[in-house]
Structure formats: structure tokens, C-alpha cells
Amino acid sequence: MKLPECRIEMATSEEESRYTLNGVFYDVKKERLVATDGHMLAVLPHKAEASDVGGVIPTDAFRDARKLAKKAKKRKTDLAILQEADTITFSVEGLQSATFDLVKGQFPNYEAIIPKEIPKFTVALNAELLYKLAMALQEESMIVHLHIGDKDSVIVVKPSAAKDSIGLLMPCKAFTE
């Protein structure tokens, strides 16, 4: 597995009671990273490697891996990532390593809420959630396109710079124009 450039971990939950949402689901079969906090959903394409096993990787693992990656860059070396059945380890040669247990439990069926067509409708939404989702989906530009269906639909967020990425927000208040 390679560390994604986008900070998808920003779309995870911080509630301890929803432990399967406290990490990023690595769907190896569909080559995707998926994160949700129950209010937003971020889905990123992520090329799987032959040794990858997938699972729910804790948010803290991504945060620590990003710190190690910065140290590796300063030392002009690579961040090594080893994923096993129940753990993931990040290390920098000659420096340090961090090992995390994968989150146990069933990640929600995220595909069930992704609309088949991009809808059109106007909805008021939480700007903080939109910001967190934009940061989770892309690193350069904060420009996103919102696609809204009807008052009961989720809001589809498509970053302008990352064509294959998609995010979803749950509406706060819907209205027609």
C-alpha cells in the first residue's frame, strides 16, 4: 500500500462509539479508500498492490504515517508500509516505525448510498463538513462541484482537480429555487 496524497482520513468519525467509522476502509477488490463519519462520505481510487489485504485502517495510523513521510522526505528516503492480516506498520529506515491494529468490525455498505446519476437541486449544508470533505478528496485546489438531486438526496461533491474522486454530504435543509 502507498500513502495517498489526499488526506482522506479527514472524513472519518471522531466518535468512539462508532469505531468502524474511526478509520479509512481500504477496499482492495474495488481499489478504493473510503471514509465516512455518518454525515459525509469520501471515496478515492487507490491502486492496490499484490501484497495488500485491505480492511479498516485507523485514522491515527494515517496521521502518524504522514509525520513519518515528512521525516523520510527530509532524509531523502521512502516511507515503508507493510500491511498484514490484522496490522499495518509504517517505518522510515534508520529512524522509527509505528504499528497499528486494523479496526475490527464491519464497515458500512457505502455503495448503497452512492447515487447512480448525479442529481440537481439546491440544499443548505454545513460548510465545515464541506471543507473537511474537500480536504479529504484533494490536496491542491479547494474548488469542488456540488451536484444536488431532490430534498431527500445526498449531495455529491466532485473535486475539480481529481476527476475520479467523489464525496457525499447529507443535506441539512433543502429548498427549491
Beta strands, then each sheet from edge to edge (+ up, - down):
strand 1: 23-27
strand 2: 32-36
strand 3: 40-45
strand 4: 55-58
strand 5: 79-83
strand 6: 87-92
strand 7: 96-101
strand 8: 122-124
strand 9: 144-148
strand 10: 155-159
strand 11: 166-169
strand 12: 173-175
sheet 1: 4+ 1- 2+ 3- 11+ 10- 9+
sheet 2: 5+ 6- 7+
sheet 3: 8+ 12-
end
